[in-house]
Amino acid sequence: MLDHYLHTAYAAALVLKPSREPLILAPPRSGVTPEHLHDYQRALGWFEAEHNVLLAVLAIAAKTGFDACVCQLPSAMTDFLDRRGYWHESAALQRTALAAARRLGDTAGEAMVGRTLGTACAWLTDFDQARAYMTDSLRLYRKLGDRGGQARVHQSLGWLAGCEDRRGDSLGHAEQALRLFQAIGNRAGQAAAFNAVGWCHAILGDPQRALPFCRRALALNQELGLRRDEAHAWDSVGYAEHQLGHHGDAADCYHNALRLFRELGYRFNEAVILTHLGDARHAADDQQQARDAWQQALVILDDLRHPDADKVRAKLGR
């Protein structure tokens, strides 16, 4: 049973995010037949249907001492939990996984879980804990000589720095991630890093410098078929266009990002894009459409109990 759910969950996770960090699973036991979920909506639907079952499976694995499953199954669930905004649950599962990785002496597993646990803590605005877990993850990846793992942690640290409004630090981590991904020839990683570098230039007030990075990220993500990262790139291009005063072009970019995030089921990102779309409409003096976009964002953020709801509520109040 444990093998069935672990292998099926990982197969579904790869469909949801093909560029995700790989898991090295032991072969399933004889007679175990994991489900084959090659379609995005089927994979997402499987996680929705089996969500509570997966939690029960993890509880059984923990109770019976199957630490490999306890370590790896939460990682396979991470992308689904992020999509739905189940960050408290994700943090709890990753803490259990981290303890299992340490019991196993699995340094690579500990490094991977540390990064994802740090991300969950950041979603919950526990930034000190997030930084501690991510920094320790980076140390372990350096110990292993894993440049891909190091690059992913720099991505996470850059995102965390952005959450804390440390914009210069965010750019530094994004540039380090890009160099590492280029060194190992990871094109999906490069696409994400190009976008991060561009975004950082945009939030530092240099949209002209940002656009070439963001457009390169957009083209590469489209070539690779990475729709989630394509959506992020559309958002970044839109933000730079907005800064340049091209509000109609910005709104078009945001609509592209919004369509993709809705199709993929990323509720928080949908709210972010709606907020940006409202900002673009407001700058173009289209107040009704601005209010409509902000109101839609607020409904999502309130449902997720996310602190950004107060910022959107303030926009509506003004």
PyMOL commands that set and color helices and strands:
alter all, ss='L'
color gray80, all
select helices_A, chain A and resi 2-16+40-64+67-84+87-104+107-123+127-144+147-163+167-184+187-203+207-224+227-243+247-264+267-283+287-304+308-317
alter helices_A, ss='H'
color red, helices_A
deselect
rebuild
show_as cartoon
